[in-house]
Amino acid sequence: MRMDKRFYVQQANIEGNKITLTEDEHSHLSKVLRLRVGDKAECFYDGSDILNCVVESITKNYSTLKIENTSKVTSNPKNNVTIFQGLPKLDKLELITQKLTELGVTALTPFSSTFCVAKQNDNKIERLKKIVISACKQCGRTKLLEIKPHLTFKQMLDQLKTYSLVVFANETENSTTIKQIFENNENKQNLKNIAIIIGSEGGFSKDEISLLTNLENAKSVSLGKRILRTETASIAIASIIQYELNEI
């Protein structure tokens, strides 16, 4: 089935084998795709199987669908990979959110550091959640990328202690690569809970770099001889790590 016939539904809007779509999803079904009663569609909620449905009714304000059967999802993340992203400008954060969802990243946590240019705006969160849903429809996963609350640099440091591996994309690193980290780790099965640290457009201060590199569970890595934009770095490092974890 074409991915544009896939709809996100809140669990509260599922009763037995009946689904009710409202607001954006209803509008997408009725006004954008112009589906009709009897048409087939797919629905999902956060982490669910694919719900194979048929459209039963379309009204002005809502649509109803009947679940006929379900299909297993093979594209949901198998590991916990969280990107801690130095707060970028909104358009870049939107791109990062979309691509990390497609790449199978589990969570995205924005944080502020000394040289961040962008300012935290909680109004961004709902916009980012819509981007996550759209990207899930496109890529086939049903487990939503979690957009976590904004942190200060100190708060992020406290959270990093809970991860089995912290990969720090360090522009001052000259030698260690992500490939070497995984080659030198005898048991990749232990690497199920990974944090990735990406700086903002302004990078990190010397003190921040020192604090990150001195974390016991952290590995400072180079992303090559070229300086990458913050959004490129997030997408690149997520891709490399997901490859090493056999996720892509």
DONU-293833 format. One record per atom (N, C-alpha, C): residue in one letter; z negated, x, y negated. Coordinates in steps of 0.2 Angstrom, whole numbers, plus 2048, in hexadecimal, padded with zeros to 3 digits. Each point is the difference from the previous one (the first is absolute). Layout:
// residues N
aZXY
...
This chain:
// residues 248
m800804806
m8007FC7FA
m8008047FA
r8047FE7FB
r8008047F9
r7F98007FD
m7FE8067FE
m7F98017FD
m7FF7FB7FA
d8057FE7FD
d7FF7FB7FA
d7FE7F9802
k7FF7FF806
k7FE7FA803
k7F9801802
r7FC8047FE
r7F9802802
r7FC7FE7FA
f7FA7FC802
f7FC7FE7FB
f7F9802801
y7FC8027FB
y7F9801800
y7FC7FA7FF
v7FB7FF805
v7FC7FA7FF
v7F8802800
q7FC7FC7FC
q7F9801801
q7FE7FD806
q7FB803804
q7FD7FD806
q7FD7F97FF
a7FE7FF7FA
a7FD7F97FE
a8057FB800
n8078027FF
n8057FB800
n8037FF807
i7FD802805
i8027FF807
i7FB7FB804
e8037FB802
e7FB7FB804
e8047FE806
g7FD802806
g8037FF806
g807804800
n8057FC802
n8078047FF
n8047FE7FA
k7FC7FE7FB
k8037FE7FA
k7FF8057FA
i8058027FC
i7FF8047FB
i8027FD7F9
t7FC8017FB
t8027FD7F9
t8028067FC
l8068007FD
l8018067FB
l8007FC7F9
t7FD8047FB
t7FF7FE7FA
t8028057FB
e8017FE7F9
e8018057FB
e806805801
d7FF806800
d806805800
d8037FF807
e7FD800805
e8037FF807
e8047FA801
h7FD7FA7FD
h8047FA800
h8068017FC
s7FF8027FA
s8068017FC
s806804803
h7FD806803
h805804803
h8047FD806
l7FD7FC804
l8037FC805
l8047FA7FD
s7FE7FD7FC
s8047FA7FD
s8058017FB
k7FE8047FB
k8058017FA
k804807801
v7FD805803
v804806800
v805800807
l7FD7FF805
l803800807
l8047F9801
r7FD7FB7FD
r8027F9801
r8017FE807
l7FA802804
l8007FE807
l7FF7F8800
r8027FD806
r8007F9801
r7FC7FF806
v7FE7F9801
v7FC7FE806
v804802806
g7FD803805
g803802806
g802807800
d8008037FA
d801808800
d7FB804803
k801805803
k7FB805803
k7FE8057FB
a7FA802801
a7FD8057FB
a7FA803804
e7FE8067FD
e7FA804802
e7FB8007FB
c7F97FF803
c7FB8007FB
c7FB806803
f7FB8027FC
f7FB805802
f7FA7FF7FB
y7FA802803
y7FB8017FB
y7FD807802
d7FC8037FC
d7FE807800
d7FE802807
g804804803
g7FE803807
g8027FB806
s8047FB7FE
s8017FB806
s806802804
d8027FD805
d806800803
d8057FC7FC
i807801802
i8057FC7FC
i7FF7F9803
l8007FB7FB
l8007F9802
l8077FD7FF
n8037FF806
n8077FD7FF
n7FF7F87FF
c8037FE7FB
c7FF7F97FD
c8077FD7FF
v7FF7F9800
v8067FC7FD
v7FD7FC7FA
v8057FF7FB
v7FE7FC7FA
v8007F9802
e7FA7FD7FE
e7FF7F9802
e8017FB7FA
s7FE8037FA
s8007FC7FA
s8008047FA
i8047FE7FA
i8008047FA
i7FF7FA7FB
t7FB8017FC
t7FE7FC7FA
t8018047FA
k7FE7FD7FA
k8008037FA
k7FB8067FF
n7FA7FF803
n7FB8057FF
n7FE804806
y8037FE806
y7FE804806
y8057FF806
s800804805
s8047FF806
s7FC801806
t8027FC805
t7FC801806
t804802806
l7FD804804
l804803806
l7FC7FF806
k803800806
k7FD7FF806
k801807804
i7FA803803
i801806804
i8027FE807
e806803802
e8037FF806
e7FD805805
n8008067FE
n7FD805805
n7FF8067FB
t7FD806803
t7FE8067FD
t804806803
s8018057FC
s803806802
s7FB8067FE
k7FF805805
k7FC8067FF
k8038047FA
v7FB8037FC
v8038057FB
v7FE807802
t806804800
t7FF807802
t8008057FA
s8017FD7FA
s8008047FA
s7FA8017FC
n7FA7FD802
n7FA8017FC
n7FD807801
p7FD8037FB
p7FD807801
p7FB801806
k801805803
k7FB802806
k7FB8047FE
n8008037FA
n7FB8057FD
n7FE7FE7F9
n7FA8027FE
n7FE7FF7FA
n8028057FB
v8057FF7FC
v8028057FB
v7FF7FD7F9
t7FC8037FC
t7FE7FE7F9
t8038057FB
i8047FD7FB
i8028057FB
i7FB7FE7FA
f7FD8067FE
f7FC8007F9
f8058027FB
q8027FC7FC
q8068017FB
q7FD8017F9
g8018067FD
g7FE8017F9
g8047FA7FC
l7FC7FD7FB
l8037FA7FD
l8068027FC
p8067FD802
p8068017FC
p8027FA7FC
k8058007FD
k8037FB7FC
k8027FA804
l8007FA7FE
l8007FA804
l807800804
d8058027FD
d8077FF804
d800805806
k7FC8067FF
k800805805
k7FB7FD806
l7FB7FD7FE
l7FB7FE805
l8037FA804
e8047FC7FD
e8047FB803
e805803806
l8038057FE
l805803805
l7FC803805
i7FA8047FF
i7FC803805
i7FE7FB805
t7FD7FA7FD
t7FE7FB804
t8057FD805
q8067FF7FE
q8057FD804
q802805805
k8018067FF
k802805805
k7FB802805
l7F98007FD
l7FB802805
l7FF7FA805
t8017FA7FE
t8007FA805
t806801805
e8068027FE
e805801805
e7FF805804
l7FC8067FE
l7FF805804
l7FA800805
g7FC7FA7FF
g7FB7FF805
g7F98027FE
v7FF8027FA
v7FA8027FD
v7FB7FA800
t7FA801801
t7FB7FB801
t7FD7FE7FA
a7FE8047FB
a7FD7FE7FA
a8028057FA
l8007FD7FA
l8018047FA
l7FA7FF7FB
t7FD8067FE
t7FB8007FC
t8018047F9
p8017FC7FB
p8018047F9
p7FA8037FE
f8008067FD
f7FB8037FD
f8018037F9
s7FB8017FC
s8018047FA
s7FE807800
s8038057FD
s7FE8067FF
s8018037F9
t7FE8067FF
t8008037F9
t8077FF7FC
f805801804
f8078007FC
f8047FA801
c7FD7FA803
c8037FA801
c8037FE7F9
v8067FE7FF
v8037FD7FA
v7FF7F8800
a8017FD806
a8007F9800
a7F87FD800
k7FF7FA7FE
k7FA7FD800
k7FF7FB805
q7FA7FF803
q7FF7FB805
q8017F97FD
n8037FC804
n8017F97FD
n8007FB807
d7FA7FD800
d7FF7FC806
d8057FA801
n8047FE7FA
n8057FB801
n806803804
k800806801
k806803805
k7FF7FE807
i7FA7FF802
i7FF7FF807
i8047FA803
e8007FA7FD
e8037FB803
e808801800
r8038047FB
r807802800
r801804806
l7FB805802
l801805805
l8007FC807
k7FB7FB800
k8007FC807
k8067FC801
k8047FE7FB
k8067FC801
k805805803
i8008067FD
i805805802
i7FE802808
v7FA801801
v7FE801807
v8037FB805
i7FF7F97FE
i8037FB804
i807800801
s8048017FB
s807801800
s802806804
a7FD805800
a802806804
a7FE7FF807
c7FB7FC802
c7FE7FF807
c8067FB803
k8027FB7FC
k8067FC802
k806804802
q8018057FB
q806804801
q800805806
c7FA803801
c7FF806805
c7FE7FD807
g7FD7FA800
g7FF7FD807
g7F8801802
r7FC8037FC
r7F9800801
r7FD7FA7FE
t7FA7FE803
t7FD7FA7FE
t7F98027FD
k7FD806802
k7FA8037FD
k8018027F9
l7FD7FD7FB
l8018017F9
l7FD8077FE
l8048047FC
l7FD8067FD
l7FA7FD7FC
e7FA803800
e7FB7FE7FD
e7FF8047F9
i8007FC7FA
i8008037FA
i7F88007FE
k7FD806800
k7F98017FF
k7FE8017F9
p7FA7FE7FE
p7FE8017F9
p8018077FD
h8018007FA
h8018067FC
h7F9804801
l801807800
l7FA804801
l8008067FA
t7FA8027FF
t8008067FC
t801806804
f8018067FE
f801806804
f7F9801804
k7FB8007FD
k7F9801804
k8007FB806
q8017F97FE
q8007FB805
q804802806
m8068027FF
m805802805
m7FD806804
l7FD8057FD
l7FD805804
l7FB7FE805
d7FC7FB7FE
d7FB7FD804
d8037FD806
q8067FC7FF
q8037FC806
q804805804
l8028067FE
l804804804
l7FC803806
k7FA8007FF
k7FB803806
k8017FC806
t8027FA800
t8007FB806
t807801804
y8058047FE
y806801803
y800806805
s804800805
s800805805
s8048067FD
l8057FE7FC
l8048057FD
l8027FE7F9
v7FF8057FB
v8027FF7F9
v8068057FF
v8067FD7FE
v8068047FE
v8018007F9
f7FF8067FC
f8008007F9
f8078037FE
a8047FD7FD
a8068027FD
a7FF8047FA
n800807801
n7FD8057FB
n8068047FD
e8027FF7FA
e8058037FD
e7FF8087FF
t7FA802801
t7FE807800
t800803806
e8017FC806
e800803806
e807803802
n800806803
n806804801
n802801807
s7FB7FE805
s802802807
s7FF7FA805
t7FB7FD800
t7FE7FB805
t8057FA7FF
t8037FE806
t8047FA800
t7FD7FA805
i8027FA7FF
i7FE7FB804
i801801807
k806803802
k802801807
k7FB805803
q7FE8057FC
q7FB805803
q7FA7FD801
i7FD7FB7FC
i7FA7FD802
i8007FC806
f8067FD802
f8007FC806
f802805806
e8038057FF
e801805805
e7FA803802
n7FC8027FB
n7F9803802
n7FB7FB802
n8017FA800
n7FB7FB803
n8017FF807
e7FC802804
e8017FF808
e8007F9802
n7FC7FC7FD
n8007F9802
n8027FB7FA
k8067FE800
k8037FB7FB
k7FC7FA800
q7FE7FE806
q7FD7F9801
q7FA7FF7FC
n7FD8067FE
n7FA7FF7FB
n8027FF7F9
l8068007FF
l8037FF7F9
l8027F97FF
k7FB7FC800
k8027F8800
k7FE7FE7F9
n7FC8047FC
n7FD7FD7FA
n8028067FA
i8057FF7FD
i8038067FC
i8007FD7F8
a7FE8047FC
a8007FF7F9
a8058057FD
i8057FE7FB
i8048047FD
i7FF8007F8
i7FF8067FD
i7FF8007F9
i8068027FC
i8027FC7FB
i8068017FC
i7FE8007F9
g8018057FC
g7FE8007F9
g8057FB7FC
s7FE7FF7FA
s8037FC7FB
s8068047FD
e8047FD7FB
e8058047FC
e7FD8067FD
g7FA8007FE
g7FD8067FD
g7FD805804
g7FF7FF807
g7FD804805
g7F98007FF
f7FD806803
f7F9800801
f7FD8067FB
s7FA8007FE
s7FD8057FD
s7FE806805
k7FE8067FD
k7FE805805
k7FA7FE804
d7FB7FD7FC
d7FA7FE803
d8017FA806
e8057FC7FE
e8017FB805
e804803806
i8048047FF
i803804806
i7FB803804
s7FB8047FD
s7FB803803
s7FC7FB805
l7FE7FB7FD
l7FC7FB803
l8047FD806
l8067FF800
l8047FD805
l801806806
t8028067FE
t801805805
t7F9802804
n7FB7FF7FD
n7F9802803
n7FD7FA804
l8047FA801
l7FD7FB804
l801803807
e7FB7FF804
e800802807
e8067FE805
n8027FA7FF
n8057FD804
n8078007FC
a8008037FB
a8078007FC
a804806802
k8077FF800
k805805800
k8048007FA
s8018057FD
s8048017FA
s807802802
v8057FC7FE
v807801803
v8058017FA
s805803802
s8068017FB
s8057FB802
l8047FD7FB
l8057FC801
l8078047FF
g800806800
g8068047FF
g8008037F9
k8058047FE
k8018047FA
k8027FC7FA
r8027F9801
r8027FC7FB
r7FA7FC7FE
i7FF7FF7F9
i7FB7FB7FE
i8027F9800
l7FD7FC804
l8027F9801
l7FC7FB7FB
r8047FB7FE
r7FC7FB7FC
r7FB7FC805
t7FB7FD7FD
t7FB7FD803
t8027FB805
e8057FC7FE
e8027FB805
e804803806
t8048057FE
t804804806
t7FB803805
a7FB8037FD
a7FB804804
a7FC7FB805
s7FE7FA7FD
s7FD7FB805
s8057FE805
i8067FE7FF
i8057FE805
i801806805
a8018067FD
a802805805
a7FA802804
i7FA8017FE
i7FB802804
i7FE7FA805
a8007FA7FE
a7FF7FA805
a806801805
s8068017FF
s805800805
s7FF806805
i7FE8067FD
i7FF806805
i7FA7FE804
i7FA7FE7FE
i7FB7FE804
i8017FB805
q8037FB7FE
q8027FA805
q805803805
y8048047FF
y804804805
y7FC804805
e7FB8047FD
e7FC803804
e7FC7FC805
l7FE7FA7FE
l7FC7FB803
l8047FC805
n807801800
n8057FC804
n8007F97FE
e7FF7FF7F9
e8017F97FD
e8077FF7FE
i8048057FF
i8078007FE
i804805804
